[in-house]
């Protein structure tokens, strides 16, 4: 604040003196009497009786003007000293780093919300299922998996859908290191002599995920030739089989970021597989992994390679024929209801939680 901007504020004594001069000039018929009395009452000052000889009218106007100047100056000082707080600026939400190391007591959480084909009332319907998974900070610890129906059904009339028994209690399972008692026997448990034990691509556990390295050439070879069962004959896997292998690993939410990107790139080297930029059915940017032999699609977050959705596509048409007749192509599409347009087979979400469900 510059000195030439500083206005002197009257002291109480000076203001009392000015008010006394103003009071001494009071007459009953004075046009300013009412205004002066109101001003003094608002200021909490009692009106004093006139004393001493009358002052000139010029002094009266000068005192009033000085009081007004003092009041306005005080308001100016107050305005200069008080400024409103600037409006709060909304900041974009900071994305959670789901790849950070977990502290003891934290869990990696994965949710799969998908559609299962079921037979109800002697017809095929789509029933929505939710699968949740909690993996502890040490993946060798006990995993918790919960499976439940959501109660949502597609393919039935509203009257029939409300009677479908899908409100069953959730099924909770616990498996050390991701090995659940209800799963199929561990690969290799009954491998015939001379055969390579199957790999756990379709039932990955903590040990299997830890064995995956971010080597694209190595992963591409494994996606093509790793045995998946005891009957593997050494042929190269189809693109759909390789896509299922990738999906089974990514839907756990456990594979590190560099392994996820390496798996995505390695799949592009599988015969009949492709990786292209695009969008999920609900419009989010995505890297799309597709299989030409089945029209299946995986949608990955292009920034993190995390799994966003899976679309099983339409089944391949079956060929039926009778002797001495021309083969005709039919599809199981006629036998099963269509899901709502834009609904993928499964959608996925991931988080870090403080509880195991």
N, C-alpha and C positions, 0 to 999 in steps of 0.2 A: 504494500500500500504506500503510495507516494504522499509526501507531506502536503502537496497542494490539494489532495483529495480529502484531507482530514478536516472535519467540521467540529467546532467546539460545541460540546454539549453543556447546557446551562447547569450550574450547580443548584441545589435546592434553595440556597439563600437568594441567588439571582432570580430564580423563578418566583419565589415568594414576593420579592420586591416588585417584579413586573406585575404579578397578580394584584398586589396592593395598589399599584398605580391604576390598574384597570378598574379595581373596585372603587377607587376614589372618584372615578369619573361617572359613576352610576347615577342614573335618574330613572324615575318610574316610567317616564315616557320615552326612555332610550330604546331605539329599535333593536339594539344588540342585547338587551337585558335578558330576554328569554334564552337566547343562544348561549350567552355567557354563563347563566345559571345552570343550564344543562351540561355545559362543558365542565364546570366546577364540580357538579354532582357526580359526573362520571369519573372524575379524577379523585373523588373522595375528599374534596376540600370544602370546608364550610364557608359559606359566603359571609364575609365580614362587613360590618356597617361602614359607611363612608367616613373617612377622616381626612382632615386637612383641606386646604383650598383645592379648587378644581384645577386639573391640569388641562392643557390645551387638547383639543380633539386630535391634533396631529400625533401626539404621544400615544393616545389611545389606539389609534390605527397602527402605529409603529409597534406597540406591544403585542397586539393581536397577530400582526404579520410575523414578528419574531417567534411567537409561540408556534405558529403554523410551520415556519421554517425549521424550528427545532424538532417538531413532530415528524415532519417529512424527512429530515436528516437522519433521525433515529431509525426510521423505517428503512432508509437506504443502507445504513450500517448493518441492520439486521439482515437485509437481503444479501448483502455482500458476505456476511459471515455464514449464512445457511444456504446450502445448495442441496437439492434433492439427490438421493442416491440414483445412480444410473440404472436403467432397467436391466434386469437379470437376463443375460444372454444364454439361450438354450444351447447346450453342447451335445453333439452326437454321442450316443452310448458307446462306451469302450467295449469292444468285443472281448469275451472271456477267452483266455488262453487255455484251451482244453488239452494242450500238449505239455503243459508245465509239469514238473515232478510233483507228485502228491505227497502231502504230509501224512504222518500216521493218523489213522482215523478218518481219512478221506476215501472216497470211492469214485471210480469212473462209472457213469450211468449211461446206459444205452436203452432206447425204446424203439420197438418196431411195431407199427400199427398197420396191419395188413388184412387182406381178404382171403378167406379160405372157402373153397367150394365144398358144400355139404348137400346131402339129400334130405330134404324135409318135405313132408306131405307128398311124397312120391314124386318130387321134382327137385331139380338142382337149384340151389340158391347160394348167394354169396353172404357169408357171415363174417363180421369184422372181429379180429382177434388182436389183442395187445400182448406183447412179450416184453418184459422189462428185465434188465440185467444189471447187477451191481458187482463190480470187480474191485477188490481192496487195493490199497496203495502198493502192497506186495502181491503181485498177481499169483504167487504160489499159495496164497491164503485161500479161504473159502469164498467161492462165488455164490451169489444168490440169484436165482432165476424165477420169475413169476409169470405165469401164463393165465390169461383170462379172456372171456368174451365181453365185448362192450355192449351187446344188446342190439346193435345195428344190423339189419338184414336187408339185402337187396335181392329182388327177384320174386317176391311174394306180394300179394295184395296187402294193403294196410290191415285188414281184418285178420288175415292169417299170420302176418308178421308179428302181431302182438302176442300170439300164443306160442311162438317158438321158444323152446326152453334153452335160452342162452345166458340166463342170469345165474349161472352156476358159480360156486365158490372158486376163487383163484387157486391155482395149483402152484405151490411154492416148492422149489427144489434147491438143494445146496450141494455144491461139488468142490472139493479141494483142488485148487489149480485149474478149475474149469472142467473137471471130469465128473459128470453127473451120473448117478446110478441108473437113471432111466434111459440113458442113451444106448446106442448100439454097442456091442463089444468093441474094445479098443482095436484099431487096425493092427494087423499082424499077430493077433492072439492065436489065430488058427491058420497061419500062412503055410501052404504046402512047401515041402522041401524044394530048394532051388529057385523059389520065386522071391522077388523083392517085396518086402512088407509094404502094404498100402500106406500112404501118407494121410495125415489127418486134415486135409483141406476141407472136407465137408463137416467135420466136427472139431474145429480147431480149439485147442486149450492153451494154457499159458506157455507151456514148453514149446508147442509148435509155432506160436506167434513169435517167440523169442528166436526161433531158428531161421526166420526170414531175414535176409540181408538186403540192403538197398542196391543190389546188383541187377540191373535190367536184363542182361544176357542170361544170368543164372536163373532169374525168376521166369523169363520167357521159356527156357528149357523145361523148367519144372511144370509150368502151366501146360506144356505140350505133352510131357511124357511121364510125369509122376503117376505111379499106380494109385488108383482110387479104391480098388477092391482086389480080392484074391483071384479074380478071373481076368485081370488085365493081360492083354496079349502083346503089348508093346506098340500098338498103333498110336498115332497122334490124336490127342483129344480134339473134339469139335469145339467151335467157338462158344457154343452154349455151355458145354461142360467147363471150359476154362472160365467163362463168365460166372458160373455158379461157384467155382473155387474162389474167385476174387471176392464175390459177394459174401460168402460165408466168413471170410476173414474180416472184411471191412465192417460188417454189421455188429461186431463185438465192440468196436470203438477203442481197441487196445493197441493196434499196430501203430508204431511211430509215424510221424509225418513223412519222413524220407522214404519209408517202406511203402506207404500208401501211394506216393507219387511214382515210385518205381514199379509197383504193381500195375498202375494205370498205364504207364508207358509199355511195360512188358506185354500187356494184353494186346496192344496194337500190333505186336509181332506174331500173334497167333493167326493161323489161316482162317479166313472168314470173320475175323474180328476187326473192329475199327474204333477209333477214338476221334471225336469231332467236337467243336464248341457248339453250344446250343442253350436250351432252356428246359427246366423241369415242366411237367404238365401245368403247374400253377404259376409259371412265368419267371422263376428265379434263374439267373445265369448258372450254367452247369457245363461240365465236361461230360459228354455222353459216350459211354462204352457200349457198343452194340454188337450183336451176333447176327450175321446174315442168315444163318440156317434156321433161326426161330423168331427173329424180330424182337428178341428180348433186349432190354435197355437198362443200364445202370446210369444214374445221374449223380455226379460227384461235384462238390463245391470246388470251383476252379482255384480258389485261394488256399485251400487246406487239403483237398483230395478226400474229404470226409464224405461218407455216403449220405445222399439226400433222399433218394427214392429208387425203387426198382419197378419196372413194368414188364410183366411176363409176356406181353404181346398176345398174338392169337396163335392157337395151336396149328401145327402143320396139317394140311388136309390129308385125310386118309383115302386110300384107293380101294374101292370095293368092286367086285365083279362076279358074275356068274358064268358058268360054261356057255360058250357060243353067244356071248353078249359083249357089247362094247363096254370097257371099263368106264365107270363114272366116278367123279370126284365129289366126296361129301366131306363136310367138316363137322367137328364137334361143336362148332359155334351154334348150330341149330338146336343142340341139345342142352345148352347152358345159357343162362340169362346174361345179358350184357350189363356191365357195371356202368355207372354214370359216366358220361364223357369227361375226360380229364382226370379220372380217378386212377392213379397208378396202383399196382398190386400191393406195394408196401411203401410207407414213408418212414423216415428215421429221424431221430433227434438224440442229441448227446449232451451231457452235462457232468459237472463234478458236484457230488453231494457229501454231506456230513454224516449220513446214516445209511445203513445197508438195506433200506426198505422196511 
